[in-house]
Amino acid sequence: MQQINNFSLTPMNDALAKQTIEDHKYLLELVENRAAIAFFAVSNRNHALYQAMREYYEIYEESNNPG
């Protein structure tokens, strides 16, 4: 949880946020971590991180639910 909070406090542009999600996608395997990333991103006003996570899940859902 501390790791998630720490990187959510880091000011990010879109490219850095996408790379952060890619580097830490192992954290996205657990629902609790997904909720924590969304919560900390929003509470810390890290819109880029929140948006990168949403984009990651849109791509993930499309690839796992074709058609």
N, C-alpha and C positions, 0 to 999 in steps of 0.2 A: 504494500500500500504506500509506503514511504517513497519508493522508487517512482510510482505513478504520480504521486503528488509533486515530487521534485521535477520531473520533466514537464508536468503541466504548468509549472511556474516559469518555465523558460520561454521568453518571448520568441515567437516563431513566425516565419513567413510560410507560404503554402508549401514550398519545396522542402523546407526543414521539417515541417509537420508530417508530410508524406513519408520522408525518410525515417522519422522517429517511429511512425506506425509500422513501417517495414522492419525496422531494427528490433522492435518490441512486439512483433505480432504473436509471439509465444504467449504474451500476456492476454491476448484476445481470445484464447481458448476457453477461458472460464467466464461465465456470465457475470460473476461478481466483479471481475476485473474490467469487463466491458462497461459495466455500470459505474465503476470507480473512475475510469478514464473519462467517461462522459460527464460525470459529476464534477470532477476536478477541473476539467477543461472549461466547463461552463462557469463554475464558481470563480475560477481564476481569469475569466474573460479571455481564454485562449481559443479564439474562434477558429484559427487555422488548424489547430489540433483536433477540435471537435469535427470540423468539416472533413479533414483527412480520414478520420475514423468512419464517418458516414459514407464517404466515397469508397473506402475499403470494403465496407459491408455491402454496398450496392453491387460492387463487382463480385464479391464472394457469393452473394445470393443468386446473381445471374448465372454464375458458373455452376452452382450446385442445383439449380432449378431451371434447366433449359426448357424452352417452349412455354 
